[in-house]
Amino acid sequence: VEAAAAPGGGGCSPAGGGSVPVLFCFSVFARPSSVPHGAGYELLIQKFLSLYGDQIDMHRKFVVQLFAEEWSQYIDLPKGFLVSERCKVRLVPLQIQMTTLGNLTPSSTVFFCCDMQERFRPAIKYFGDIISVGQRLLQGARLLGIPVIVTEQYPKGLGSTVQEIDLTGAKLVLPKTKFSMVLPEVEAALAEIPGVRSVVLFGVETHVCIQQTALELIGRGLEVHIIADATSSRSMMDRMFALERLARTGIIVTTSEAILLQLVADKEHPKFKEIQNLIKASAPESGLLSKV
């Protein structure tokens, strides 16, 4: 575990006594605790290990960050920082361990369906195709018992999720104005799912809500799989460059069939036949994947 140095301070309010309250954040979790007044980097690391030791992979590198009120965001922990006031810190992974990259199991996976709404139908390229594939993914999630989180961007003005997509059994269906799906309610829902490691993400638009969601999720230590045949934008150029950028950050760009078969993993899986029946209907020959 390493800490990077940066100028600045913040994220604090006065606190007295021999100990100082600190909110320790890791991945989707946030746990209040306290440290002795004047505690530095080493004590913060010890506290992170005591709170999240069973989830922290010590073969990876991390940065400790402090929430700075003046910037309204996290900054790298300043060199020589000592806890003197109430504050919020988080542990952020700097790299993905390649030996585990891409492994998927139903018990550690969540599906995110982003803003597949009626008003986008005439504007988004190949929207009918991604609706069809998205519906197939949600059917697969139900068969495999995978939680599904759905958002709708300003539904009052843009309408609800299209009728073709069956949201039966979805864990959450939330309205939003933020582009990213990572809302407080979503973070709370993820925290309730034990062992969640991977998010399968699809919807619109690739270069806005999908991109911002993916970047926030990997910033919280989660692995992200974007479904190329269920993700689109108004502009194919925006879509193409977003997928290229996201792939360079370690996000996995894949297809619906690859994901569903990876999740069953074995012909002997009890749900294999039902998943096989789902994917027998090939994705439409729309040219969408030639634009990746």
C-alpha positions as CSV (number, residue, x, y, z in Angstrom):
1,V,0.0,0.0,0.0
2,E,1.4,3.4,-1.0
3,A,0.3,7.0,-0.4
4,A,0.9,9.7,-2.9
5,A,1.7,13.2,-1.8
6,A,-0.1,16.3,-2.9
7,P,-0.5,19.9,-1.6
8,G,-3.7,21.0,0.2
9,G,-5.7,19.9,3.1
10,G,-9.3,19.9,4.1
11,G,-12.4,17.9,4.6
12,C,-12.4,18.6,8.4
13,S,-14.3,20.1,11.2
14,P,-12.9,20.8,14.7
15,A,-12.9,17.9,17.2
16,G,-11.5,17.9,20.7
17,G,-10.3,15.2,23.1
18,G,-7.8,12.4,22.7
19,S,-9.4,10.9,19.7
20,V,-10.8,12.2,16.4
21,P,-13.8,10.8,14.5
22,V,-12.8,9.7,11.0
23,L,-15.0,8.2,8.2
24,F,-13.0,5.4,6.5
25,C,-14.2,4.7,2.9
26,F,-13.2,1.7,0.8
27,S,-14.8,0.6,-2.5
28,V,-18.6,1.0,-1.9
29,F,-18.2,1.0,1.9
30,A,-18.0,3.8,4.5
31,R,-17.4,3.1,8.2
32,P,-17.1,5.7,10.9
33,S,-14.4,5.1,13.5
34,S,-11.8,7.2,15.3
35,V,-8.0,7.6,15.6
36,P,-5.8,9.3,18.2
37,H,-5.3,13.0,17.8
38,G,-2.2,13.5,15.7
39,A,-2.4,10.1,14.0
40,G,-0.5,10.0,10.7
41,Y,-0.4,7.9,7.5
42,E,0.7,4.6,9.2
43,L,-2.1,4.7,11.8
44,L,-4.6,5.4,9.0
45,I,-3.4,2.4,7.1
46,Q,-3.6,0.2,10.2
47,K,-7.2,1.4,10.7
48,F,-8.1,0.6,7.1
49,L,-6.6,-2.9,7.5
50,S,-8.6,-3.4,10.8
51,L,-11.8,-2.4,9.1
52,Y,-11.4,-3.9,5.7
53,G,-8.5,-6.3,5.9
54,D,-10.5,-9.3,4.6
55,Q,-11.3,-7.3,1.4
56,I,-7.9,-5.5,0.7
57,D,-5.6,-7.3,-1.7
58,M,-2.1,-6.4,-0.4
59,H,-0.6,-7.3,-3.8
60,R,-2.2,-4.2,-5.2
61,K,-1.1,-0.6,-4.7
62,F,-3.4,2.0,-3.2
63,V,-3.5,5.7,-2.6
64,V,-4.9,7.3,0.6
65,Q,-7.1,10.3,-0.1
66,L,-8.6,13.0,2.0
67,F,-11.9,14.8,1.3
68,A,-11.2,18.5,0.8
69,E,-14.1,20.8,1.5
70,E,-12.5,23.7,-0.5
71,W,-12.4,21.5,-3.6
72,S,-15.6,19.4,-2.9
73,Q,-13.7,16.3,-3.8
74,Y,-11.0,13.9,-2.6
75,I,-7.3,14.8,-2.9
76,D,-4.2,12.7,-2.4
77,L,-3.2,12.6,1.3
78,P,-0.8,15.6,1.8
79,K,2.7,14.6,2.8
80,G,3.1,14.8,6.6
81,F,-0.6,14.9,7.2
82,L,-1.7,14.4,10.8
83,V,-5.3,14.0,12.0
84,S,-6.3,17.0,14.1
85,E,-9.9,17.4,13.1
86,R,-12.9,15.3,12.1
87,C,-12.4,14.2,8.5
88,K,-13.1,11.6,5.7
89,V,-10.5,9.5,4.1
90,R,-10.6,6.7,1.5
91,L,-8.4,4.0,0.1
92,V,-8.3,3.8,-3.7
93,P,-6.7,1.0,-5.8
94,L,-4.1,2.3,-8.3
95,Q,-4.0,-0.8,-10.5
96,I,-6.0,-3.9,-11.3
97,Q,-4.3,-7.2,-10.7
98,M,-4.1,-8.9,-14.1
99,T,-4.3,-12.4,-12.7
100,T,-7.9,-11.8,-11.7
101,L,-8.9,-9.4,-14.4
102,G,-12.1,-10.4,-16.2
103,N,-13.2,-13.3,-14.0
104,L,-17.0,-13.3,-13.4
105,T,-19.2,-15.3,-11.1
106,P,-22.9,-14.7,-10.5
107,S,-22.4,-14.3,-6.7
108,S,-20.0,-11.4,-7.1
109,T,-21.7,-9.6,-10.0
110,V,-24.3,-6.9,-10.4
111,F,-26.0,-5.7,-13.6
112,F,-26.4,-1.9,-14.2
113,C,-29.0,-0.9,-16.9
114,C,-28.5,2.8,-17.6
115,D,-31.2,5.1,-19.0
116,M,-32.9,3.0,-21.6
117,Q,-35.8,5.4,-21.9
118,E,-38.5,6.1,-24.4
119,R,-37.4,9.6,-25.4
120,F,-34.0,8.3,-26.5
121,R,-35.6,6.0,-29.1
122,P,-35.5,8.3,-32.1
123,A,-32.1,9.8,-31.2
124,I,-29.8,6.9,-30.3
125,K,-28.2,4.9,-33.1
126,Y,-29.3,1.2,-33.2
127,F,-31.6,1.8,-30.2
128,G,-33.9,-1.1,-31.2
129,D,-30.9,-3.4,-31.3
130,I,-29.6,-2.5,-27.8
131,I,-33.1,-2.8,-26.4
132,S,-33.3,-6.3,-27.7
133,V,-29.8,-7.2,-26.2
134,G,-30.5,-5.4,-23.0
135,Q,-33.7,-7.4,-22.5
136,R,-31.8,-10.6,-23.1
137,L,-29.2,-9.6,-20.4
138,L,-31.9,-8.9,-17.9
139,Q,-33.5,-12.3,-18.6
140,G,-30.1,-13.8,-18.0
141,A,-29.7,-11.9,-14.8
142,R,-33.1,-13.2,-13.5
143,L,-32.2,-16.8,-14.4
144,L,-28.8,-16.6,-12.6
145,G,-30.1,-14.6,-9.6
146,I,-27.9,-11.6,-10.3
147,P,-29.1,-8.3,-8.8
148,V,-30.1,-5.6,-11.3
149,I,-29.9,-1.8,-10.7
150,V,-31.7,0.5,-13.2
151,T,-31.6,4.2,-13.5
152,E,-33.7,6.7,-15.6
153,Q,-32.3,10.1,-16.5
154,Y,-34.9,12.8,-15.6
155,P,-37.9,10.6,-16.3
156,K,-40.3,13.5,-15.9
157,G,-39.0,14.9,-19.1
158,L,-37.4,11.9,-20.8
159,G,-39.9,9.2,-20.0
160,S,-39.6,5.8,-18.2
161,T,-37.6,2.7,-19.3
162,V,-39.0,1.4,-22.6
163,Q,-41.8,-1.1,-22.3
164,E,-39.8,-3.8,-24.2
165,I,-37.4,-4.1,-21.2
166,D,-38.9,-6.1,-18.4
167,L,-37.7,-4.8,-15.0
168,T,-39.4,-7.5,-13.0
169,G,-37.3,-8.3,-10.0
170,A,-34.9,-5.3,-10.4
171,K,-33.2,-4.5,-7.0
172,L,-33.5,-0.7,-7.7
173,V,-35.2,1.5,-10.3
174,L,-34.1,5.1,-9.6
175,P,-34.6,8.5,-11.2
176,K,-31.5,10.7,-11.5
177,T,-30.3,14.0,-12.8
178,K,-26.6,13.1,-12.3
179,F,-25.1,11.5,-15.4
180,S,-23.3,8.8,-13.4
181,M,-25.4,5.9,-12.0
182,V,-23.3,6.0,-8.8
183,L,-26.0,7.7,-6.6
184,P,-26.0,7.4,-2.8
185,E,-28.9,4.9,-3.1
186,V,-26.8,2.8,-5.5
187,E,-23.8,2.8,-3.2
188,A,-26.0,1.7,-0.3
189,A,-27.5,-1.1,-2.4
190,L,-24.0,-2.3,-3.4
191,A,-22.9,-2.3,0.2
192,E,-25.8,-4.6,1.0
193,I,-24.6,-7.2,-1.5
194,P,-21.9,-9.4,0.1
195,G,-18.7,-9.9,-2.0
196,V,-19.7,-7.8,-5.0
197,R,-16.7,-7.4,-7.2
198,S,-17.9,-6.9,-10.8
199,V,-20.4,-4.7,-12.5
200,V,-21.9,-5.5,-16.0
201,L,-22.9,-2.1,-17.5
202,F,-25.0,-1.3,-20.5
203,G,-27.4,1.4,-21.8
204,V,-27.0,5.0,-23.1
205,E,-25.2,7.2,-23.8
206,T,-21.8,5.5,-24.1
207,H,-19.8,8.7,-23.9
208,V,-21.8,10.3,-21.1
209,C,-23.6,8.2,-18.5
210,I,-21.9,4.9,-19.3
211,Q,-18.5,6.5,-19.3
212,Q,-19.0,8.5,-16.1
213,T,-20.5,5.5,-14.3
214,A,-17.7,3.2,-15.3
215,L,-15.0,5.6,-14.2
216,E,-16.7,6.1,-10.8
217,L,-17.0,2.4,-10.3
218,I,-13.4,1.6,-11.0
219,G,-12.4,4.5,-8.7
220,R,-14.2,2.5,-6.0
221,G,-12.3,-0.7,-6.7
222,L,-14.9,-2.5,-8.7
223,E,-14.3,-4.2,-12.0
224,V,-16.5,-3.0,-14.9
225,H,-17.6,-4.9,-18.0
226,I,-19.3,-2.8,-20.7
227,I,-21.6,-4.6,-23.1
228,A,-20.7,-3.3,-26.5
229,D,-23.8,-4.7,-28.3
230,A,-26.1,-3.1,-25.6
231,T,-24.5,0.3,-25.4
232,S,-24.9,3.2,-27.9
233,S,-24.9,7.0,-28.4
234,R,-26.4,9.5,-30.8
235,S,-23.0,9.7,-32.5
236,M,-21.0,6.7,-33.5
237,M,-17.8,8.8,-33.1
238,D,-18.7,9.6,-29.5
239,R,-19.4,5.9,-28.9
240,M,-16.2,4.7,-30.5
241,F,-13.9,7.1,-28.7
242,A,-15.6,6.5,-25.3
243,L,-15.1,2.7,-25.6
244,E,-11.5,3.2,-26.6
245,R,-10.8,5.5,-23.7
246,L,-12.5,3.1,-21.2
247,A,-10.7,0.1,-22.5
248,R,-7.4,1.9,-21.9
249,T,-8.3,2.4,-18.2
250,G,-8.7,-1.3,-17.7
251,I,-12.4,-1.5,-18.2
252,I,-13.5,-4.6,-20.1
253,V,-15.4,-4.0,-23.3
254,T,-17.2,-7.2,-24.3
255,T,-20.4,-8.7,-25.7
256,S,-23.7,-10.0,-24.2
257,E,-23.1,-13.6,-25.4
258,A,-19.6,-13.6,-23.9
259,I,-20.8,-12.4,-20.6
260,L,-23.7,-14.8,-20.3
261,L,-21.6,-17.8,-21.2
262,Q,-18.8,-16.7,-18.8
263,L,-21.4,-16.5,-16.0
264,V,-22.6,-20.1,-16.5
265,A,-19.0,-21.2,-17.3
266,D,-19.9,-24.9,-17.7
267,K,-22.3,-26.9,-19.9
268,E,-23.3,-28.7,-16.6
269,H,-24.5,-25.5,-15.0
270,P,-28.2,-26.0,-14.1
271,K,-29.2,-22.9,-16.0
272,F,-27.0,-23.6,-19.1
273,K,-29.9,-24.7,-21.3
274,E,-32.0,-21.7,-20.5
275,I,-29.1,-19.3,-21.1
276,Q,-28.3,-21.1,-24.3
277,N,-31.9,-20.6,-25.5
278,L,-31.5,-16.9,-24.8
279,I,-28.4,-16.5,-26.9
280,K,-29.5,-18.7,-29.8
281,A,-31.4,-15.6,-31.1
282,S,-28.4,-13.8,-32.7
283,A,-27.8,-10.1,-32.2
284,P,-29.2,-8.1,-35.2
285,E,-26.8,-7.5,-38.0
286,S,-26.9,-3.8,-37.5
287,G,-23.3,-2.9,-37.9
288,L,-23.2,-1.7,-34.3
289,L,-20.2,-3.9,-33.4
290,S,-18.3,-2.8,-36.5
291,K,-18.3,0.7,-34.9
292,V,-16.4,-0.4,-31.7
